[in-house]
């Protein structure tokens, strides 16, 4: 009986740590894409001669960022 209790508690702790790890990694991926990946894609589009495509993408993403920004 004690072994089952310890096993259940261990699974609960494992589940909480897994949820925390997923939240932390998702936050890091969002920051990485926002700061590194998106500017590189936009610069690549400009250098490839696709400025007509890069400017609307930049405007749409900028508008989305302004609408979804949290006010402190």
N, C-alpha and C positions, 0 to 999 in steps of 0.2 A: 504494500500500500504506500509506504514511504517512497519507494522507487518511482511509482507512478506520479506521485505529487512532485517530486524533483524533476521528472521528465516533463511534466506539464509546465512547470515554472521555467525550465530551460527553454522550451519552445516559445513561451511568451516573451522572454528576453530576446531570443533570437529574432522573433518577428518584429519587435520594436527596433532593434538595431538595423534590421534590413530596411524598414521603412525610413529610418533616419538616413541611412546610406543612400537610398534612392532620392530622397529630397535634396540632400547635399550635392549629389552628382548632377541632378537636374538643374540646380541653381548654377553650378559651375559651367555646365554646357550652355545655358542661356547667356551667361556673361561672356564666355569664349566666342560664341557666334556673334554676339552683338558688337564686341570690341574688335575682334580679329577677322572673322570670316566675312561679314557683310561689307566692311570697307574694302577688303581685298577683291570681292566680287565686283563692287562698283568701279573700282580703279581698273580692274581687268576689262570691264565693259567699255569704259572710256578709251582705254588703250587699243581695244580691238575695233574701235570705230562705231560702237553701238551706243553713242551718246543719246540718240533719239529714244532708246529703250531704257537707258540708265537713269535719265532725268525723271521720267514718270514713276519709275520704281522708287527713286529717292523721295519724291514728293508724297507718294502713297505711304511709305514707311515712316516718313517724318510726321505726317498727319496722324497716323496710328499711334506713334509714340507720344505725340502731344495729347491725344484724347485719353490715352490709357495711363498717363503719368500720374503718380500719386502725389498729392500735395502734402507737404510736411506741416 
